[in-house]
Amino acid sequence: MYLKNKANGDLVEILDISSMIDPLRSRVAGRYHSGEELQDPATFDKTDLIFPSGENLPRCWVDPHYRD
């Protein structure tokens, strides 16, 4: 899965999908997808990521109290 960093617009390859959809985790493992060489993995705040189309992440992925 690829998402976009809000700050710089670069694509981020999400390495652990299960942590991406877990609302109790605020950070996710991923790596920038740019250039010809494979980038080193890093952690990203979910609040800094959006879909490549510009849409925000679903609330159920980022808010553990989304049903309240």
N, C-alpha and C positions, 0 to 999 in steps of 0.2 A: 504494500500500500504506500502511495506517495501523498504527502501533504506539503503545504507551502508554509515557509516561515513568514510571519506577518511583517517582521522588521526589514528583511532584505529581499524577500520574494523568491529565495532559492528553494528548490525542491528538497524535501527530506524523505528519505526512504525509512519507513517504520520497520524496525527489526522484530518487534514483539507485538503482534496484533492483540493478543489477549490483554496485555497491560494497557493498550490504547483504549479498549472498550470498557475497562474496569474503572468505574467512577471514583473508587477509593485511592487510586494512584494519580498523583498530580504531575508526574514526570514519566517520560517514555524514552526507550532506547531507540536511536536512529542514527542515520548518517546522511550528510549532505550528498546529493546526487548532482555533482557538477564536475566538469573537466573530464579528462580521459582516465585518470587514476582513481582507484577505489579509495574513498575517504575513510578516515578512522571513525569508529563508532563514538557517539557522544550521547548525552542525555538532554532532552528538551522538555521545557514546561509545556503542558497541553494548551495553556492559555496563549502561547506564542504561535500556535499552529492553526491553520485553516485548510480547507479543501482547495485544490488548485483552481477551482471555479470561483473562489472568493467567499464561499459560504462558510459560516462558523461550524464548529463541530457540534454534533447533537448534544443537547443538555444532559442526556442520560450517560454520556461518556465522561463528563467533567464534573457533574454535581451529584454527590451521593444522596442528596435530599431532593432529587428531581420530582419525586412523587408527592411531596408535601405541598 
